[in-house]
Structure formats: C-alpha cells, structure tokens
Amino acid sequence: MEKMRMMGHFINVLAKKKESTISDLCEITGYNQNQCYTLLRGGLLPSLDTLYQLAEYFDVTVNELMDGDKESYARACLYENNFIHEQHKEMLLNIIEHYVCLREKTIGWQE
C-alpha cells in the first residue's frame, strides 16, 4: 500500500512539473477522472501497459515510476503528518536529527 502511495505521489509530482491536467492523465491512461484521482492518491495499481504509457509520457523508466521519489514523498508525508505507520514518522525524524547533528559537527570542524 505504501509503495502505491509513493508511486501515486511521484506521478503527481511529475504531472505538476510537466503542467499536465487530470484530463491529460485520463487521455494517457484511458482512465476516467475518478480512476485518475485514485491513482494519484495511490489507491489504484495500473496495468503494466498503463505503466509503460505513463513512463513514456513522463520520460522516466517504469522502475523509476514504481519506486517513486522517496525524498519528495517523505517530505510530503512529514509536512502533511500523513504516515500509515507511526514508526515511519519516527524513523524519518531520527534520520533528520542524525543529519542535523552531522551537519553541525561538519560546520564546526570547518571553522
């Protein structure tokens, strides 16, 4: 489920970058508007043919499309406080805290 949400988020990011409308996505996928919105929310797993069509349209590989943009997805989840599992939020917050500590040490070391 989380993978589908990540893929839907990534398709949404790609569509915004390309300034695609929901109508564009409907035309590419052959889905109706409700199905496209469900896809963007990560509630619909597209067929392999549809994945290829989307990948070609957005100029990415099918693997990239299915993997999604993990960094962007994590930021969005953190911003919206929208995690399926609370442990994912805690893990991300720990990574951020570790990064900040490392950065402070590096900056202090350079001075």
Secondary structure, 3 states (H helix, E strand, C coil): CHHHHHHHHHHHHHHHHCCCCHHHHHHHHCCCHHHHHHHHHCCCCCCHHHHHHHHHHHCCCHHHHHHCCHHHHHHHHHHHCCCCCHHHHHHHHHHHHHHHHHHHHHHHHHC
